[in-house]
Amino acid sequence: MGGSPSLPEVALSTDRVVLITGGNTGIGYETAKWIAMRGARVIIACRSEERAKSAIERIQREFKEEKSKGAVGLCSSENLTLEFMALDLSSLKSVESFISTFKAKEPKLHVLLCNAGIALHPQEYTEDGFEIMFQVNYLGHFLLVSKLLPLMLSSDEDCRLVFVSSVAHRTASFDLDKAQGKHHTKENFKRLLYYGNSKIFQIMQMYCLNRRLKNTNVAVNSIHPGVVNTELDRNFLDVNYARVLLRLSKIIHVTKTPFEGAKTLITAAVNPQFKDTRDAYFVNMKLRQPNRLARNQQKQEALWKYSIDCLKDFLKEEDLEFLGKV
Ligand SMILES: NC(=O)c1ccc[n+]([C@@H]2O[C@H](COP(=O)([O-])OP(=O)(O)OC[C@H]3O[C@@H](n4cnc5c(N)ncnc54)[C@H](OP(=O)(O)O)[C@@H]3O)[C@@H](O)[C@H]2O)c1
């Protein structure tokens, strides 16, 4: 999109480990590519090995093309490092097994980008019994973050955790008794509302985490990437108003390319200007304020307790002690 601010030409240390969920396509793909091309080691966590491998091959090809065009700020060819690790956020067992694999391999984690997501999904429940957008967008990431935070805290300075939220958080309501939408039928399930809820929960989690991470090396932020032309519409092509709005946005060029959408996530993840920035909600690479509901501390803490309760079979005594203490 014309007029969007540009990214700084930062070089990233090859020791820096960046983990991105859903990095095989869309905003995640462009973010993984940009960061890897500047030298950091990027781990793409997603559910399909085939899709991840083809994304990595595409990044390697595009890197060579950029190099041959003489693009500035790129790392050397031997430092372009991308890896795949299997993660399906709709299964808490998969999240658990991802965490064990990750911890066994990686002694450090500097940047964690909670990007994977699904939007306006029809009513569906995961094998763990949670509404699917609640779990994939929010709760699965909550478990991931809870178990990887100790690693980030023992890594180097300027560690960053970023939630890819959405302007749709403004459509949310807050009623934890109805958080799973089980009182709805398939026909009257409000897909936008539950998407918005999952996105406001991410922002609320950001505030809870920052309260617990004060004076540490880990800062937590959130972003809205804009309206971006990605595969996100795959679950809502049957929703008339969403399809029409999306088509209209494309016609009047309001939609961003995945790279333009990724710029805000890249900014929050690595721009040195935002080292030590916390509790920020970035839109179009600038700081904006999320809505009043997202900023309600009492509700944030109620959500924190609710989430821990949802994860009681997956959080051990030591995790609970850590989450209570940090
Ligand atoms: N596009 C927009 O206009 C827009 C606006 C606001 C916010 N966002 C947010 O931006 C983020 C990225 O979305 P996008 O637009 O880039 O969409 P996308 O192209 O559909 O990418 C979504 C990514 O999430 C992954 N994913 C989906 N379900 C998963 C699961 N169960 N476990 C692990 N990974 C899973 C997908 O993997 P597969 O390829 O395997 O499905 C894919 O890599 C999302 O959180 C979305 O809510 C997007």
The ligand as an SDF file (V2000), in Angstrom:
LIG
                    3D

 48 52  0  0  0  0  0  0  0  0999 V2000
   -5.1480  -10.9510    6.7620 N   0  0  0  0  0  0  0  0  0  0  0  0
   -5.7020   -9.9780    7.4650 C   0  0  0  0  0  0  0  0  0  0  0  0
   -6.3570   -9.0770    6.9190 O   0  0  0  0  0  0  0  0  0  0  0  0
   -5.5550   -9.9490    8.9520 C   0  0  0  0  0  0  0  0  0  0  0  0
   -6.1130   -8.8600    9.6620 C   0  0  0  0  0  0  0  0  0  0  0  0
   -5.9730   -8.8380   11.0550 C   0  0  0  0  0  0  0  0  0  0  0  0
   -5.2980   -9.8500   11.7020 C   0  0  0  0  0  0  0  0  0  0  0  0
   -4.7760  -10.8940   10.9860 N   0  0  0  0  0  0  0  0  0  0  0  0
   -4.0870  -11.9580   11.7310 C   0  0  0  0  0  0  0  0  0  0  0  0
   -2.8390  -12.2100   11.1250 O   0  0  0  0  0  0  0  0  0  0  0  0
   -2.4170  -13.5490   11.4330 C   0  0  0  0  0  0  0  0  0  0  0  0
   -1.8540  -14.2000   10.1940 C   0  0  0  0  0  0  0  0  0  0  0  0
   -2.9120  -14.3650    9.2800 O   0  0  0  0  0  0  0  0  0  0  0  0
   -2.7560  -14.2780    7.6880 P   0  0  0  0  0  0  0  0  0  0  0  0
   -3.6110  -13.1630    7.2370 O   0  0  0  0  0  0  0  0  0  0  0  0
   -1.3360  -14.3340    7.2930 O   0  0  0  0  0  0  0  0  0  0  0  0
   -3.5260  -15.6280    7.2910 O   0  0  0  0  0  0  0  0  0  0  0  0
   -3.0820  -16.9610    6.5560 P   0  0  0  0  0  0  0  0  0  0  0  0
   -2.4370  -16.6490    5.2690 O   0  0  0  0  0  0  0  0  0  0  0  0
   -4.3080  -17.8230    6.5480 O   0  0  0  0  0  0  0  0  0  0  0  0
   -2.0030  -17.5780    7.5560 O   0  0  0  0  0  0  0  0  0  0  0  0
   -2.4120  -18.1610    8.7710 C   0  0  0  0  0  0  0  0  0  0  0  0
   -1.3180  -19.0520    9.2980 C   0  0  0  0  0  0  0  0  0  0  0  0
   -1.8110  -19.6850   10.4990 O   0  0  0  0  0  0  0  0  0  0  0  0
   -1.5690  -21.0860   10.4040 C   0  0  0  0  0  0  0  0  0  0  0  0
   -2.5250  -21.8910   11.1600 N   0  0  0  0  0  0  0  0  0  0  0  0
   -3.8510  -21.9710   11.0050 C   0  0  0  0  0  0  0  0  0  0  0  0
   -4.3610  -22.8900   11.8490 N   0  0  0  0  0  0  0  0  0  0  0  0
   -3.3130  -23.3820   12.5630 C   0  0  0  0  0  0  0  0  0  0  0  0
   -3.1920  -24.3600   13.5730 C   0  0  0  0  0  0  0  0  0  0  0  0
   -4.2360  -25.0730   14.0200 N   0  0  0  0  0  0  0  0  0  0  0  0
   -1.9700  -24.6120   14.0820 N   0  0  0  0  0  0  0  0  0  0  0  0
   -0.8730  -23.9490   13.6240 C   0  0  0  0  0  0  0  0  0  0  0  0
   -0.9240  -23.0240   12.6430 N   0  0  0  0  0  0  0  0  0  0  0  0
   -2.1400  -22.7550   12.1270 C   0  0  0  0  0  0  0  0  0  0  0  0
   -1.7130  -21.3820    8.9190 C   0  0  0  0  0  0  0  0  0  0  0  0
   -1.1310  -22.6340    8.6150 O   0  0  0  0  0  0  0  0  0  0  0  0
   -1.7350  -23.5600    7.4090 P   0  0  0  0  0  0  0  0  0  0  0  0
   -1.1710  -22.9840    6.1610 O   0  0  0  0  0  0  0  0  0  0  0  0
   -1.3000  -24.9320    7.7480 O   0  0  0  0  0  0  0  0  0  0  0  0
   -3.2300  -23.4170    7.4800 O   0  0  0  0  0  0  0  0  0  0  0  0
   -0.9530  -20.1940    8.3430 C   0  0  0  0  0  0  0  0  0  0  0  0
    0.4250  -20.4240    8.4090 O   0  0  0  0  0  0  0  0  0  0  0  0
   -3.6360  -14.2300   12.0400 C   0  0  0  0  0  0  0  0  0  0  0  0
   -3.4920  -14.3190   13.4280 O   0  0  0  0  0  0  0  0  0  0  0  0
   -4.7790  -13.2960   11.6900 C   0  0  0  0  0  0  0  0  0  0  0  0
   -5.8440  -13.3770   12.6120 O   0  0  0  0  0  0  0  0  0  0  0  0
   -4.8790  -10.9680    9.6300 C   0  0  0  0  0  0  0  0  0  0  0  0
  1  2  1  0
  2  3  2  0
  2  4  1  0
  4  5  1  0
  4 48  2  0
  5  6  2  0
  6  7  1  0
  7  8  2  0
  8  9  1  0
  8 48  1  0
  9 10  1  0
  9 46  1  0
 10 11  1  0
 11 12  1  0
 11 44  1  0
 12 13  1  0
 13 14  1  0
 14 15  2  0
 14 16  1  0
 14 17  1  0
 17 18  1  0
 18 19  2  0
 18 20  1  0
 18 21  1  0
 21 22  1  0
 22 23  1  0
 23 24  1  0
 23 42  1  0
 24 25  1  0
 25 26  1  0
 25 36  1  0
 26 27  1  0
 26 35  1  0
 27 28  2  0
 28 29  1  0
 29 30  1  0
 29 35  2  0
 30 31  1  0
 30 32  2  0
 32 33  1  0
 33 34  2  0
 34 35  1  0
 36 37  1  0
 36 42  1  0
 37 38  1  0
 38 39  2  0
 38 40  1  0
 38 41  1  0
 42 43  1  0
 44 45  1  0
 44 46  1  0
 46 47  1  0
M  CHG  2   8   1  16  -1
M  END
$$$$
